[in-house]
């Protein structure tokens, strides 16, 4: 699972770095992967992130 998450996010990061459109990507899945990986590293950091991140709200508000 760790390898799969890291590989998926690496490819996603590369798309962003090359200024490619990311609207067709599974953004909610990538956000969940990021949060899961952060939690594996440090649960306190994941809790802090959960309080401050706005991606969840932005994804819920999109058409």
QUIMO-V170970 format. One record per backbone hydrogen bond with DSSP energy under -0.5 kcal/mol. NH is the residue of the N-H (numbers start at 1). CO is the residue of the C=O. E is the energy in kcal/mol with one decimal. If there is no record, write none. Layout:
NH,CO,E  NH,CO,E
This chain:
5,1,-2.7  6,2,-2.5  7,3,-2.7  8,4,-2.3  9,5,-2.3  10,6,-2.2  11,7,-2.0  12,8,-2.0  13,9,-2.8  14,10,-2.1  15,11,-1.8  16,12,-2.0  17,13,-2.8  18,14,-1.7  19,16,-1.9  20,15,-2.6  25,22,-1.5  27,25,-2.1  30,26,-2.2  31,27,-2.5  32,28,-2.2  33,29,-2.3  34,30,-2.4  35,31,-2.3  36,32,-2.5  37,33,-2.7  38,34,-2.3  39,35,-2.3  40,36,-2.0  41,37,-1.5  42,38,-3.1  46,42,-1.8  47,43,-2.2  48,44,-2.3  49,45,-2.8  50,46,-2.3  51,47,-1.2  51,48,-0.5  52,48,-1.2  52,49,-0.6  53,49,-2.8  58,54,-2.3  59,55,-2.8  60,56,-1.8  61,57,-1.6  62,58,-0.8
